[in-house]
Amino acid sequence: MPTIVVDVMPKAELLDPQEKALAGALARTGRTGFTGVRIGKRFELTVDGPVDDALKEQVQQIAEEILSNSVIEDVVGIHYEQSNAELAEEAAHAASAHADTGYVAPAGETH
């Protein structure tokens, strides 16, 4: 089953006390080299069936109307992930499709 991931962040112009506290904790504990901290929300929506254009449009509406508060937050990303089982199924299908032709792994793959 595909998973749709929606990332929501506070608007950049807002001062978030939680972000400020985390930045202070990093500095106090000797973690250097960080110039800022942003804290957001991640939503994972699992769907039955394919992810088509109608579903993508519906997810965009859900993200803007339900998952985020447009006054103080922005939807910064929506992406679509496949489960490990789906990836394994695709790999098995690709391997069987090339079984008769002597499949050669793409560059960078060693199997």
C-alpha positions in Angstrom: 0.0 0.0 0.0 1.4 3.4 -0.9 2.0 6.0 1.8 1.5 9.7 1.2 3.7 11.9 3.3 2.7 15.5 4.0 5.3 17.8 5.6 4.0 21.0 7.4 6.3 23.7 8.8 5.6 26.9 10.7 5.8 30.0 8.5 9.4 31.3 8.3 8.5 34.7 9.7 7.1 33.3 13.0 9.2 33.0 16.1 8.7 29.5 17.5 9.8 29.3 21.2 10.3 25.5 20.8 12.8 26.0 18.0 14.6 28.7 20.0 14.8 26.3 23.1 16.2 23.5 20.9 18.8 25.9 19.3 19.9 26.9 22.9 20.1 23.3 24.0 22.4 22.5 21.0 24.7 25.3 21.9 24.7 24.5 25.6 25.7 20.9 24.9 28.5 21.8 22.6 26.9 20.9 19.4 28.3 23.5 17.0 28.0 24.2 13.4 24.2 24.5 13.3 22.8 27.9 12.2 19.1 27.2 12.8 16.5 24.8 13.9 13.0 24.3 12.4 10.4 22.0 14.0 7.5 20.8 11.8 5.0 18.1 11.5 4.9 15.0 9.3 1.7 13.2 8.4 1.7 9.7 6.8 -1.5 8.7 5.0 -1.7 5.1 3.8 -4.0 4.4 0.9 -5.6 1.3 -0.6 -5.1 1.3 -4.4 -3.1 3.4 -6.8 -2.1 7.0 -6.3 -3.7 8.8 -9.3 -4.2 12.4 -10.2 -7.6 12.6 -8.4 -6.2 11.2 -5.2 -3.2 13.6 -5.4 -5.6 16.6 -5.8 -7.6 15.3 -2.8 -4.4 15.0 -0.7 -3.5 18.6 -1.6 -6.9 19.8 -0.3 -6.6 17.7 2.9 -3.1 19.1 3.5 -4.2 22.7 3.1 -7.6 22.5 4.8 -7.1 19.9 7.6 -3.5 19.1 8.3 -2.2 22.6 8.4 -3.3 26.0 9.8 -2.7 28.3 6.9 -2.4 31.3 9.2 0.7 30.1 10.9 1.9 27.0 8.8 2.8 26.1 5.3 2.5 22.7 3.5 6.1 22.4 2.4 6.0 19.0 0.8 3.8 16.1 -0.3 5.5 13.0 -1.6 4.6 9.4 -2.3 6.4 6.4 -0.9 6.0 2.7 -1.7 6.2 0.0 1.0 9.1 -2.4 1.1 6.8 -5.1 -0.1 5.8 -3.1 -3.1 9.4 -2.3 -3.9 10.3 -6.0 -3.6 7.4 -7.0 -5.8 8.5 -4.5 -8.5 12.1 -5.8 -8.3 10.9 -9.4 -8.6 8.8 -8.5 -11.6 11.7 -6.7 -13.3 14.0 -9.6 -12.7 11.5 -12.1 -14.1 10.9 -9.9 -17.1 14.6 -10.1 -17.9 15.1 -13.7 -17.0 15.2 -14.9 -20.6 17.5 -12.1 -21.8 20.3 -12.4 -19.3 19.5 -9.4 -17.1 22.4 -7.1 -16.4 22.2 -5.0 -13.2 22.3 -1.2 -13.8 25.5 0.6 -13.1 26.2 0.8 -9.4 24.2 -2.4 -8.5 26.2 -5.5 -7.7 23.5 -8.1 -7.6 
